[in-house]
Amino acid sequence: MHFQLNTDKNIHSDDRLAEAAENTVVSALGHLTGRLSRIEVHLADVNGAKGGPDDIRCTIEARPEGMQPQTVTHSDANVDAALRGGA
């Protein structure tokens, strides 16, 4: 299974964030990860510097082998909460 993290210009991506995102999502999907060829996580700060209670959007796309991709989106106050909610 391939894991890919994408962020917008407002969210700084580094190795720590990539590892935390992968651990959160893979842990939540549990035994289903063996059936997935790819997981893509997209993080975006929809309000930029303005802030707000639900301004971080996490979109997770899971690609099961031989099936159409499945997508879920969750918005929350910070990156960690958005990742947990999406997962």
C-alpha positions as CSV (number, residue, x, y, z in Angstrom):
1,M,0.0,0.0,0.0
2,H,1.3,3.4,-0.9
3,F,0.6,6.4,1.4
4,Q,0.7,10.0,0.1
5,L,0.2,13.2,2.0
6,N,-0.6,16.5,0.2
7,T,-0.9,19.9,1.9
8,D,-1.8,23.3,0.7
9,K,0.5,26.4,0.9
10,N,-0.9,27.2,4.4
11,I,0.1,23.9,6.1
12,H,3.8,23.1,6.4
13,S,4.4,19.5,5.5
14,D,7.4,17.7,7.1
15,D,8.4,14.1,8.0
16,R,6.8,14.3,11.4
17,L,3.4,15.4,9.9
18,A,3.6,12.7,7.2
19,E,4.4,10.0,9.8
20,A,1.6,11.2,12.1
21,A,-0.9,11.3,9.3
22,E,0.0,7.8,8.1
23,N,-0.1,6.3,11.6
24,T,-3.5,7.9,12.3
25,V,-5.1,6.8,9.1
26,V,-3.6,3.3,8.9
27,S,-4.5,2.7,12.5
28,A,-8.1,3.7,11.9
29,L,-8.5,1.6,8.8
30,G,-7.0,-1.5,10.6
31,H,-7.4,-4.7,8.7
32,L,-8.7,-3.0,5.6
33,T,-5.3,-1.6,4.7
34,G,-4.3,-5.0,3.2
35,R,-7.0,-4.5,0.6
36,L,-5.9,-1.0,-0.4
37,S,-3.4,-0.1,-3.1
38,R,-3.2,3.6,-2.1
39,I,-4.3,6.1,0.5
40,E,-4.0,9.9,-0.3
41,V,-4.5,12.5,2.4
42,H,-5.1,16.1,1.5
43,L,-4.9,18.8,4.2
44,A,-6.0,22.3,3.5
45,D,-6.4,25.5,5.6
46,V,-9.6,26.9,4.0
47,N,-9.5,30.2,5.8
48,G,-5.7,30.8,5.6
49,A,-4.5,33.2,8.3
50,K,-8.1,34.1,9.4
51,G,-8.5,31.0,11.6
52,G,-11.8,29.6,12.7
53,P,-13.4,26.5,14.4
54,D,-13.5,24.3,11.3
55,D,-10.9,25.8,9.0
56,I,-8.7,22.7,8.5
57,R,-10.1,20.3,5.9
58,C,-8.9,16.7,5.7
59,T,-9.9,14.7,2.7
60,I,-8.9,11.0,2.6
61,E,-9.1,9.0,-0.5
62,A,-8.7,5.2,-0.2
63,R,-8.2,3.1,-3.3
64,P,-9.4,-0.5,-2.8
65,E,-7.9,-2.9,-5.3
66,G,-10.3,-3.5,-8.2
67,M,-12.9,-1.0,-6.9
68,Q,-13.6,2.7,-7.2
69,P,-11.9,5.1,-4.8
70,Q,-13.7,6.0,-1.6
71,T,-13.4,9.5,-0.2
72,V,-14.3,11.1,3.1
73,T,-13.9,14.8,4.2
74,H,-13.8,16.2,7.7
75,S,-13.2,19.8,8.9
76,D,-11.9,20.7,12.3
77,A,-10.0,23.3,14.3
78,N,-6.5,21.8,13.8
79,V,-4.6,19.3,11.7
80,D,-4.6,16.5,14.3
81,A,-8.3,16.8,15.0
82,A,-9.1,16.9,11.2
83,L,-6.9,13.8,10.6
84,R,-8.6,11.9,13.5
85,G,-12.1,12.9,12.3
86,G,-11.4,12.0,8.7
87,A,-9.8,8.6,9.7
